[in-house]
Amino acid sequence: MKRTITLVLLLAFLVTMPFLASRFSGGWEFWSLIPPLVAITLAFISKNVVVSLFIGIFSGTYLLALHDGTGLTSVLQAFILMTKEFVRALSDSWNAGIVIQTFTIGGLIALISVMGGTRAIAEKLSRRARSAASAQIYTWLMGIFIFFDDYANLLTVGPIMRPVTDKMKVSREKLAFIIDSTAAPIADIALISTWIGYELGLIKQGYDALGLDVNAYSVFLNTIPYRFYSLLILFFIFVSAKSRRDFGPMLKAERRAYFEGKLVADGATVMSAVDTEKLPVASRDRLRISNALVPVLTLIAGAFAALFYNGYQNILAGDDPALIASVRSAFSFSTLRLCFSAANASIAMTQAAVLASLTAIFMGWRQKIYSLKNAVDAWIKGAGGMVITVTILILAWTLSGVIGKLGTADYLVGIIGGRIPHFLLPAIIFILGALISFATGTSYGTMGILMPLAIPLAYAVSSDPAAMYMSIGAVLSGAIFGDHCSPISDTTILSSMGAACDHIDHVNTQLMYAIPVALISILVCLIPTALGLPVIISLLAGAGSVTALIFVAGKHREEVEAFRV
């Protein structure tokens, strides 16, 4: 039935395209929404992300081709343009770095598994994590610990904590939610991270457009209390885990895992970096926690060092004498921040992953767990397990590029028109950021599109610094919310992979948690704060509302009678 519906939708789309082409004389307008809507709708209907993204991309290139041709010739032109967009997406240096990083960390995870490091740390944590609640809290804490990069967070925390949460019968959907909803929010508000340089640049650009000279880092710090969604979703994870309460599709998944022992749903398409059960693992008497901790700590320390060095070199190669003098003068927190801001995170993280892999290979070889040949074979098998993840990432990047050419984001931004009441502006910016991020699958792209518009708009409505901070915070947190809900987001995809979860099941369960938290962020925090309520009171009210939501709507998964009903 699902295949029939999908085929009918596709045929209907192709048949109506020539008619739509005649409507383009005034611009793409509403029709620029078709590619992301097609991809997202088909993903939910068919649960096949690869096919859905492919059709979404083709629909976009078909629209571009129709603009200059006819319905018949445009099919061929759309195919040609689509292949060019694939190449463009992969030839981007940032994207290529993420691909290499993903393959490398997949290989690292396999090596740690073969050395027995994953099993050792899982057994150790299992003795401490005596319940599903503590297992989830440990996962949350580890996600907060790896605060400096969301990709490193997603690719590290899930595989390490998965054996622990599996033992405690925590569903893979819940694990995916925890790592997904910790990674980007913590990287977004961290004082030093791979995000901060990009965010500072956007903030500086927005104020420069107004002719205002500000300290972008000071503005960044002042916006943190106004990142309501990011702060509340982190609090939501802790309260839900501690109270052992869930609701909606997540409750169903948790009860399935607890009562039936099924960590994933029947028929689920599991995304995983590597099937560790098919790899030879060190015998129990040779299990060492150090075989997991040392490579992971090498990854973390290597990431810090590589980010600092890469950013330092980029600053020295630049043409800003004051900035160069600043980083050369003396080592300080400011120097560290400046270097992190200027670093190419994809290159630095790849270097750290390679160093961690070499460390793992050497450790296993010295302990005679494997030969160098077997180590390389295990690494290659782990990297190979990432093919499906990389495929989806490339498709998502390609779709993002196509809808960028169609002007989808510009159309959504243009929806805001007329005079906006000052107390509604932050909420409208948050919602618009969420829509763009959901449709494009990128929080970074959304920030880049919306920030240069939001800052001048906020200043025009009210020059109060607090109002400016609130609008900037709304851009950043709204982009993360939309990213959390989008099935075509790269971080959502990586979360499914890290948790070894069905991707659409992860999206469905996370969606029902992200939306209520976003509504609380808007109704309890953003609008009241814009009306003059102190931000600390708004945060406390938001935290109280999140707690009430969990205790009123949530139920314990162990409630047998409720499960039977």
N, C-alpha and C positions, 0 to 999 in steps of 0.2 A: 504493500500500500504506500509506504514512504517513497519507494522508488518511483511509483507511478506519479505521485504528487510532485516529486522533484522534476521528473521529465516534463510534466504538463507545465510547470512554472517556467522551465527553461524554454520550451517551445513558444509559450505565450510571450516571453520576453523577446525572443528573436523575431517573432512575427510583428510585434508592435514597434520595433526599433525604427523601421522606415518612417512610420507615422510620427514618432517622436523627433526624428531628424528635422522635420519641417517646423518644429517649434523652437529651434535653436537660434533664430535670428536675433533675439534679444539677449543671448547669453545662455550659459548652461542651466542656471537657476535651479529649479527643483530637481531636474533630471540628473544633476551631478550626485545626488544621493543614491542613485540606483546601484552602483557597484558595491558600496559597503552594505546596503540593505539586502542585496541579493546574497552576498557572502554570509552575512550574519543569519538571515532567515533560513537559507539552505543548511547552514551548519546545525541549527537547532532541529530542523526537520529530519535531515538525513543522518546526523551525527558523524558525518565524514568531513573532517575539517579540510583535508587536502583537496578533495573535489570541490567543496564549497568555495574555497579561496581561489581555485583555478577558474571556476565559472565567474566569480566576482571580478577577477582580473580581466578575463575575456570580455565581460560586459562593459568594463571601462574602456578598454582599447577599441571595442566595437563602437562605442559612443564617439570616441575621438576620430575613428575612421569615417563614421557616418557624417561627421561635420564637414568633411571635404569630399565625400564620394557618394555612391549610391548603395542601396541595400545589398546588391549582389557582390559588387567588387569589394565592399567594406569587410566582408568576412575574411578574405585573404589578407587584406591590409591589417586587420585586427590581429590576426595570427602572427604576422611579421612584427608588428609593433609589440606584441606581448613578449616574444622571444627577446627583443631588444631590451625590454624593461627587466626581464630576468637577469640579463647580463649586467645592466646598469646597477641593479640592486646588489649583486654580488661583487661588482668591481668597486663599490664604495669602500674606502679604507676602513671606516668604522665597522661596517657590516662584516667585512672580511675578517677583521680582528675578532669580532664576536663569534664567528663561525669557528675560527681556529681555537679560540678560548673554549668553546663548547666541546669540540672534539677532544681537546687536551684534558679538560676536567673529567670527561667521560672515561678516558684512559686512566687517569689518576684514581677515580673511584674503583675501577676494576682492580688495579694494583693493590689498593688498600683492602679490598675484599679478599683477594687471593692470599695476602699476608695474614688474614684473620683479624685485621684491625677493626673492621666494622663489627664483626661478631664479638670481639673482646669488649669494645666500648658499649655495645648493646647489652651484653651480660652484666657489665658493671653498672650501667644506668638502670637496668631492670631490677637490680637489687635495691637501688635507691628509689626508682620510679615504681612504687608498689601499686599504683593504680593508673587508670586512664587519665585522671586529672593531672597527676604529677608528670606523666609522660608528655602531656600536651604543654604543661608549663615549662618543662625543660626544653622542649622544642622552641617555644616562644622566647625563652631566655637566650638560647643559642642564636636565634635569629637577630635578637637585639645586639648580641656580642659582635656579630659580623655586620656592623653598621655601615661600613665604608663603601660598599658596592652592592647593588641589588642583585646583579647577575651572579656574583660570587656567593651571595647569600642563598639564592634559590638553588644553585647547583651543588652546594655543600651541605646545607642543613637537612634537606629532604633525604638524601641517600644515607646519611649517618644516623638520623633519628628514625628512619623507617622500620628497622628491625625492632626497635623499642616500642614504637606505637603499634606495630603489628602484634607483638606479644601481648599487649594490653587491649587488643581488639578495638583499636581506634580505626575508624574507617579511613581509607586513603583520601576520600573527599575532605575529611576534616583536617588531615595532615596537609593537603594541598592548600586549603584555606588558610591555615596558620602560617605556612611559609610565604604564601603570596601576600597576605595582608600584614606581614611583618616587614618584608624586604624593602619594598618601595617607600612605605611611610617612614621607616627608621632612617633610610638613606636620605629622604627628603628633609628631615629635621635635624640630622646629624651636623655637628659643627664643622666636621671635616669629612668629606665624602667625595666620590666621583661626580656627584650631582652638583656640588656647590659652585664650581666654576661656571657651569652653564647657567645656573640660576642667577648668580651674581652679574654675569654679562647681560642677561635679559633685564634685570632690575636697573642696572646702570644705563642701558640703552633707553629704557622708558623715561627715566628722569632727565637724561640728556635731551630728549625730544622736547621737554618742557623748559629747557635752559636752566635746570637746577643742578648744582654741584653737590652731590651727596656721597657719603661713605656707604657703598653698596653692601658691605658686610654688616655694618650697623643696622641698615634697613632689614637685611636678611634676618638678623637676630630678633629684631622687633616684630617680625611677622610670625615667628614660631608659635606664640600663644594663639594666633588666629588661624592656625592650620587645624581647624576643628575636626575635619574628617580623619586626617592622619592620626591625630592624638586619640580620638574616640575609638577608632577601629583597633588600635593597639590595646586600649583599655577593654574593649569588647572581648578580644581574644582571651585575656587573662580572666575576666569574670566568668565567661562561658566555660573555660577549662576548670577553674577552681570550683564552680558550683555544679559542674557536670550536667549542665542544662543545655538543651538545644531545641530548635523548633524548625518547622517547615521541612523541606527536602533533606536538610542535614540531619534532623532527628530520625528520619526514615533510614538514612544511610548508617547512622550510628547504631540504631536498633538492629539493622540487618547484620552489621559486624558483630554485635554483642550476642544476639540470640542465635544467629545462623552461622556465625564464624566466617561470613563472606566479607572480606575486606573491600572488594569491589563488586559491583552489580553483575548479575548474569549477563553475558554477552558484551561486557565492557571491552573496549579497545584500550589496553593499558599502554601508556607511554612510559618508557624507562630507559635510562642511560645504558644499562647492561643487565642481563639476566644473571645475577650473581649465583643463583642456584646451580647453574651449569658450569661454573668455574671451579677448578680444584682449589680447595681452601686448606690452609695450614691446620695441622692436627690440633686438638683441643689443648694438649699439654704445651703447645708452643704459641698459644694465643697471648698477645701482648697489646695492652692499650696504646703503648707508644707507637705501634705500627699504624695506628690511625691518627693519634695526636701529633706526632712529629711531622708527617706530611701535611696535615691540615694547618698546623701552626706555621710551617714553612710557607704554605700558600698565603696565609694572612700576613706574616712578617714580610714575605717577598712582595706582596701587593703594596704594602706601605712603602717599602724601600723603592720599588719600581715606580710607583706613583710620584714619590718625592723627586727621584732622580730624573724621570721623564719630564716632569713639570719644570724642574730647575733648568734642564737643558733647553727646553722650549722658551723659557724666559730669557736666557742668555742669548738665544738665537734671534730674539725679537728686536724691536727698534724703540723700546721705551727705556730711556736712560734712567729715569727715576725708579722704575720697577727693578731694573737690573741692579742698581745700587742698593735697593732695599733688601734683596735676597742675598747679596754678597756681604752686606755689612756685618750681620751676626745671626746665628741660628736662634729662632724664636718661634712662638706659636704663630705669629703673623707670617713668618717665612714659610712655615709648614703649610699654612692655609693657602698662601699665594701659589706655592708649588703644586699643591693638590688641584687648585683651580685651573692651572695651566696644563695639567697632564692629559695625555691621550689615554683614557681608561682602558680601551680595548687592547692597546699594545701592552700597557703595564700589566694588566691582568693575565694576558697570554704569557708574558715573561714569568710571572709568578707561578702559573700553572705548570709551565715547562720545568721550572726549578723544583717544584714539589714532586713532579713525576720522576725526575732524575733522582731525587732524594729517596723516593719510595723504591725505585729499582735498586739502588745501592743497598738500602736496608735489607730488602728481601734476599738479595744476592749474598750479603755478608752473613745472614742467618741461615743460608743454604735452604731457603724455602723454595726457591726456583733458580734456574739458570738464567743467564742473560737472554738467551733465545726465548725461553718460556715467558720471561718478564715482558719482552717486546711483544710476543704473541698475545699476552693478556691485555697489554695496553691497547693494541690494535683492535682487539675484540671489544674492549670498552668504548673506544672511539667510534667503532662501527655501529654500536648500539645507539649512537646519537643521530644517525642518518635521518630518521623520521622527524626528529626535533628540528634539525637544521633545514630539512625540506620545508617544514611549516614556517619556520622563521623567514626563509627566502621568499616564500609566497606572500607572507604578511608584509614584508618590506616592499615587495613589488606592488601589492595592492595599494599600499600607502603612497608610493610614487605616482601611480596612475590617478588616484583620486586627488592628489596634489595638482596634477595637470588639469583635472576637470574643475578645480576650484571649489571642492566640496566644503572645505573649512571656511572659505570666504563667504559662501552662501549662508552658512550657519551663523557666522559673525554678523552678517547683514540683517539677520532676523531682528536684532536689537535695533530699534529705531525710535524716534520721538524723544520726548522728555521722560527721564527715568527718576522716580523718587529716590532720594539719597539712601533711605533705609532699605530699599529693595535692590540697590545696585550690587552689593557683594553677593547676594543670593542669586541674582541673574547671571553674574559672572561665573559663579560656581556651576550653575546649571548648564550654561553655554560651554564651559570647559569640559564638563562631563559628556555632553553631546558630541563635541568634536573628538574627544579622546575615545569615546565608544565607537564612533563611526570610522575613525582613522586607525585605531589600535595603537596609538603612541601618545604617551604622556609628554615626552620630550617635544614632539612636534606641536602638540597642543599648547604647551607653554610658550614655544617660540612664536606661534601664531597670535595668541591672545594677550601675552604680556605687554607688547608694544602698544596695544589698543586699550588695555584695561587701565594702565597707569595714567595716561592723559585723560581718559574718560572719568576716572575716579577723581582726578584733580579738578576737572571742570565742574563736577557735582559738589565736591567739598575738598578744600585744601587742608583740612585737619589731618595731621600726620597719622593719627590712629585710623582714620577712614582709609587712608592710602595703604597702610599696613594690612588692613582687613581685606581690601580688594586684591592685593598681591597674594595674600594667603589663600584667598578664594580661587585664584587662578591655579596655584600649585596643588592645593588639595582637591579641587574639582577635576583636574587632569588625572590625578591618581585614582579617584573614584571611578571615572569613566573607563580607565585602563583596567581596573579590577573587574568590571562588568563585561568587558569586550572579549569575545572568543577569538578575535584576530590579534590580540595584543601579544607581543613577544614575551613579556613577563608572565602572563597568564599561561602561555604555552610551556614555558620553562618550569612553572610551578607544577603543572600536570606531569611533566617529565620527572622532576625531582621527587615527587611523591609516588611515582609509578601509578598514576590514576588515569581513568578515562577523561579525556579533555572536556567533553561536553558535560559530563557529570560534575566535574569541578566547577565549570561555569554556572550550571544550574543551581548548585548548592551555595556557591559564594554569592551569587546574585541576590538571593533572599536574605543574606546577612548584610551585604553592602548597602542595599537600598534603604532599609530602616535606619542604619547609622547615618547615611547621607541626609535623610529627612530630619533626623534629630539635629544634625549639624546646621541645617538651614533654619528650621522652625524654632529650635530651642537656643541656638548659639548665634548664628549669623544675623538674623533679623533683630532679635533683642539687643545684641551688642551694637548694631548700627543705630538703634533707637536710643542708645546711651547707657545700657546696662554694662557695668564693669566686666572686663573680659574674664577675670577670675571667677566671678559669679556665674557667667555663662558656661565656663568650663565645668564648674561644679554641677550646674544644672544639667549639662549634657551628660556628665558621668552618672548622675543620678537617674536620668532618663534611660540611659543604656542599661544600667543595673535593673531598673524596673521592667524594661522590655524583656530582659532575659528571664527574670523571675516570674513575670506574668505569662508570657507567651511560651517560655521554655519548659521542658519536662525532662525528667531523668530518663535516660535510655533504659534503665533497669526496671522501669515500671511495667510489669508483666501484663496486667490487665489492659493498660492502654495500648500495648503492642498488639495484643490479641484482637482488640476491637478494630 
